[in-house]
Amino acid sequence: MSEKSTPTSPTASAYPSEKLAEAIDAVKCIRSGDTVFVSSGCAAPTLLLEAMAARAPELYHVEVDHILIFGPAPHLAPGMETHFRHNALFTGFNARTAVNEGRADYTPIFLGEIPRLYANGWKHVDVVLVHVSPPDSHGFCSLGIDCAATLAPVRMAKYVIGLINPQMPRVYGENFIHKSRFHRMVEWDSPLHELPREAMSDLHGKIGSYIADLIPNGACLQLGIGGIPDATLNFLRNKKDLGMHTEMFSDSAVDLVNEGIINCRAKNYHKDKMVASFVLGSQKLYDFVRENPLCEFRPVDHTNDPFIIARNDNMIAVNSAISVDITGQVNSDSIGHNVYSGFGGQVDFMRGASRSKGGKPIIGLPSTTKNDTVSKIVFELAPGAGVVTTRADAHYVATEFGVAHLHGKSIRERALQLINIAHPKFRDELRSQAKKAKII
């Protein structure tokens, strides 16, 4: 991405001249032993990360905190671990190898609680690297497409380095930083990272259709990214007056807005607003959110607060899983002992939706993986696999074979329902295991 970048011309009226710097000079405030927080998702400040990594020979034991980021992550390369120790607050695809090889750390935490780590001083931060829009006439830069957990570290850090990019959309909500807060400002004109839309398979379509049947007109949605959420949205074209309160949305949601299906008119909280913390998708999505009064971006300590989520009537939360055992325990962050992702906002929204008037928390997953050779509905979770959503928090589980409604059901009833939505080739084995354990 950095190869495509071109510097813009400094504008004295917009930027204090003493703060403008080249990337390699801007990151000189980072010292050995510091903790550096990095803005996340498709808003990753790639140019600043590359400049920081270029200083590796002179830096040691720098902790680098971030949620998943897209694009190059040179601080995660083998051999960098004595210089930069990454702390994954959600383990992205480019951090998994480093975490599972012991070259980086993983902190299990609810996404909605990350800002408080810094705001309350439980986690120290020295430097923040952040990707923002140019300052407006009042001097405020927007965090643009991702304000998930950045504002709290910005308010606490000694140094804030801003990557100022005119291609970062200015968006509305609680996501602005005044230019006076920056220690250094680096100008950059480059396209943002994009996340291609996953093709919808027949399998995803079946699961999405079952989930869509659970969603009434006027519902307020939280849907993640991927084949199942996209398929679910595809089956909502016969619905009316849908709203959105979510941690993120992608291109598929834009399609439903343009068709008048998502309009937020029926929302009883943040009425007429699509509330989110970040977006992941294409340039089409970034153009949609740019100065769009329909969209309001707020940090995750607001969007993911279960008490705030619950204020939305008919809150429907749809999340995915790696596996679900026959008692309803949901594993979403690990494959055995290997860390795969993180807690994210799953529990935040499962609990918020469960307390919403008319709300429904839903887990959607294919019944199998690895070409139907491994069941995702299991008798017991694999050794080392983490429970993200507890059996008491699991209400609905959907596969391509139907929906299990678990809330208020006994272990025996849960086991029977979950076995019925497992792949047929594994049902006899699951029943045998459940009988042997005296569950059914």
N, C-alpha and C positions, 0 to 999 in steps of 0.2 A: 504493500500500500504506500509506503513512504517513497517509493520510486516515482509514483505518480504525482507527488506533492509539489507545489510551487509556492514560494513565499509571496505574500501580498505586500503591497506598499504600506509602510507605516503611515498612520493618520494621526497627526499631533493632537487634533481635537478629541479623538476617541481614546487614545492611549497616552498615559504619561510616558514621555520619552525615556525616562530613567528606568522604567520597568520593562521595556521591550528588550528582548534578547534572543540569540540563537538557542536552539534546544540544548546543545552541549554545554553552553554557559549557564542556562537557566537551572539545570539540575546540579550545579556545583554546590548548592546549599545542602545536598544530601551528604551525610557523614556516616562513617562506620558506626554501627550500633543503632542507627535510626530506625524508626518504623515509618514506612511509606504506605499511604492508602491510595489506591488507583480507582478511578471511575470505571464502571463496569459495562458489560454487554457490548452492543455495537458502538457504544460511545467510548470504547477503550482509546486512551491517548497514545496511539502507537508511536508517534514520533518521539514523545517524551520517554517511553519505555525503551526505545532503541538507544536514545542518548544516555539514559541511566545505565543500561547494560554495557555501553561503550566505556564506562568508567569502572567496570568490574576490577581491573588490576589494582586500583587504588582504594577499593571499598571492601569491607569485611563485615559479615554478620548483620546485614541490613535486612530487616523483616519487611516483606512486601505483602500487604493485605488487599484482597479484592474478592468480589464475587466472580462468577465466570466472566471471561473477556473473550472477544472474538479478535481474530487477526494474530499477528506474530506476538510471541511471548518469550523474548530472548532471555529473560531472567530465569526461565524455567529449564533452560538447556542443561544437559549433563555437564558437570564441571563447574557450574555456576553456584552450587550449593554453599560453598564457603564464603561467597560474596553476597548472595541473595538467598534468603530462606523464605519461600512463599508460604503464606498462611491462607489456605483456601476456606473462605466462608461459604462457598458452594463450589464443588469441584467440577470445573468445566472440562471439556474434551482435551484441551491442551495442557491440563494440569494433572490428569489422572495418572499418567506414567510416573511423574515426579513424586506424587503423593504415595503411590503404591510401592515405589522403590525406596521410600524413606528419605527422599531428597527434599520433600516439602511436607507441610503439615495440613491437616484438615480439622476444622473446628465445627462440630455439630451445633447448629443454632437455628432457631426459627428466624426466617427472613425478617419478620416484623420487629425482631428484637435487636438487630444489628446496630441501628443508629444509637440505641441506648448504651451500647458498649463504650462508645466514644463520648457521648454527651454526658454520661455519668462518671467518666474518668476511669471506668473499669479497664479500659484498654487505652494505652498511651499512643499518641500519633504525633510525629514530628513534621512530616511533609505530605501534602496531598497533590497528586497529579490529576488534573481534571480537564475534560474536553468540553468546550462551551461555544455558544454563539458569540459574535461580536457584541460589544456593549451597545445598548440603545441610547437614545438621546438623554436619558437620565443616568447613564453609566452602568446599567445592569446587564449582565450576561446571563443567558439562559442555559441551564444544564441540558436542555433539549430532550433527546430521545431517551435519556436514562437519568433519573434523579433518585434511584432506589435508596441508596444509603450514603450518599456523598455529602449532603449538607452538614450532618453532624460532625464528621471529621474536619470539614472545612472550617467550622466554627471553633474547633479546638486546636488545630495545628499551628505550629510556629510559622511554617512557610506553605503557601498555596501557589502552585505553578499552573497557570492557565494556558491551555492550547486553544487559541482563538481561531475558529474555522467558520467562514461565511456559509459553508454548506451544512453546518449544524442548525437545524430549525429552531427558531425561537418559539417556545410553547408557553401556555398559560398555566397558572397554578403556583404552588410553593416550590419553586426551583430556580431562584435567581441568586446570583452572586454579584455584588458591586465591584467594579474594577479596582476600587481602593483596597480590596481584601487581597489582591494578588501581590505576591512578592516579585514574580517575574511573569511576563506575558509573551508567549511565542506565537507568531502568526503562521498560519498554515491554511492552504486552500486545497482540500482533497476530499474526494467522495468518502462517505461513511461506510463502514463495514456493512454488508448485507447478509441476511440469512435466507437462503432459497427456500421456497415453500416445498414441503414434502408432498410427493404425489400420493393421492388418496387411493388406497387399494380396496378391493372388495371386502377384505377382512375389516379394515377400518370403517368401511361403509356400514357393515352389519352392526358393529359396536356403536357407531355414531347414531344409527337409526333407533336403537334401543334407548340410548341416553336421551335423544331428542323427544321420545315419547313421554319422558318424565318431566319435560319442561313446558309449563303453561304459558299462555299469553300474558304479557306484562311482567315476565320474570326478569330478574336482575342476574347477569351472568358473570362468572369467573371461569375462564377457559385458558388453559396453557397453550403451548405450541406443539405442533406435531400432527401426525396423521389422524389420531382420534379426535382431538379438538376441532381440527379443520373439517372432518367428516360430520361431526355433530352440528357445526354451524351450517354445513351444506344441507342438513335435513331440517333446518329451522325456517325455510322459506315460506312455510304456510302459517307461521306464527305472526303475532302482532305486538307492537309496542314493547319490544324488548329493551332492557337497559343493560348497563355494564358498570360493575365496580370490581376491579381486578388488579392484580399486580402488574400484568402485562397483556397486550393483545398484539395480533399480527395482521397480515394482509386480509385474511378471511373475514375479519370483523369489519374491515373497510367496505368490502363487497356488500355486506348486509346493511351498513349505514346508507350506502348509495342506493340500495333498493328500498329504503324506508322501513326496514324491519327492525333494526336497532335505531331507536330515536330518543330513548330515555324519558319519554313523556310520562310513563306510568311509575317512574321511580318516586318513592316517598322521601328519599334522603339523597342529597346532592342531585336534586331533580334537574332534568334536562342536561346532565353532564355525564360523559364517559370518564370515569375516574380511573387512573392507572398510575404506575410508577415508572414504567418503561415500555418500550415497544421493540420488537425484534422482527425484522422483515426486509422489505425491498425499498427502493427509492420511492415507489408509489406510496408506501406507508408513511415515509418521512415527509413527503409533500402533503399528505393528508393532515398530519398533525400540526404542520407549520401555521402558527397564529390562527388555529381553528378554535373558535369559542366553545364548540361542543366538547373539546378535550381538556381535561384538567389533570395535570401531573402533580402528584404529591409523593413525599417520601414514604417508604414502606412502614414506618411506625404509625402512619395514618391508614394507608390503604389496607394493610395486613393486620390491623388491630381487630381481634375477633369481636370486641364490643361494638366497634364501628361497623364492621361487616354485617353484624346481626341487626343493625338499624335499617338495613335494606330488606323490605318485605320480599318474599318469594325469591330469596337468594339461592341460586343454583351454582354450586361449586363442582367443577369437573377436574379431576386430577388423575395421574397415571401411577403405575406401580411396576416394580420388577417381579414381585411375587406376593401372593396372599395365602396365608395358611387357612385351614378349614375352620378355625375359630374366629377368623376375621382380622388377624394381625397383618398389617400392611408393611412390606419392606419396599422402600423406594430409593434408598441412597447407596446401597452396596450389593455386590454380588459375592456372597460369602464374606471373606475377610477383606476383599478388595473394594475400596471406596469407588463409587461410580459417579455420584453427583452430590446431593446434600438434602437437607430438610426443606429448603426453599420455603414456599408459602403454603405447602399442602396442609399442614396441621392448622395454620392460621385460618384458612378458609373452610376447612372441614368443620372446625369448631364454630366459626362465625355463622356458616350456613345452617348448622344444626340448631342454632339459637334464633334464627330468623323466623318470623311468622310466615309459614308456608315454605320454608327453606328446605333444600335437599343437598346433602353432601354426597358426591358420587365418585367412586374409583372406577376408571375404565382401563381395561388391559386385554390383550389377546390371551386366549386360553393356553397357548403354547409358545415356545421359541425354538430356534434351531431346527427348522423344518419339521415341526410337530414331534420332535424327539424328546422334548423336555416340557413338562407341565408347569404352568405358572400358578395354578391352583395346587397347593402342596399340603401334604399332611402336617409337616413342620418346616419352619424356615431353615435354610442351610446354616451350618455352624458359622458364626461370625456375622451373619446377616443382621442388619439393624432394623428394629421396629420403629418406623417413623410415625405411622398412625396406629394407635392402639385399637384393640378389638372393641373397646367401649366407644371409640370415636367413629368406627366404620358403620355407615348406615346403608348405602347401596353399593354393590359391586356389579359391574357389567362386563361381560365378555361377548363374543360373537354368538354364544349359545343362550343369551338371555340375561336377566337381572336378578340378583339375589338381594332381598330386602332383609337386612340383619338387625336393624335397631329394635331393641326390646325383645330380641329372640334369645333363647337358651343356646348353649354350646351345641347341643344335639340338633336343634332346629337350624342353626347356622351351618353346621357341617353338612346336613342334608341339602340345603339350598345351594351351597357353594359347590358341592360335588355335582349337582345337577347342571351347573353352568361350566364345569370343567370340560375339556375335550373328551368325547366318548371313549377314546382308547385308554384313558387314564382313570375312568370312573370306577371300574371294578377294583383296581388297586387301591384307590383312595377309600372306597367303602370297606375293603378288607382291613386296611390300617386303622380306620376309625372304629370298626368293630373290635379289633384286637385291643385297642386302647379303652374300650368300654364307653366310647363317645356316642355311638349309635347302637 
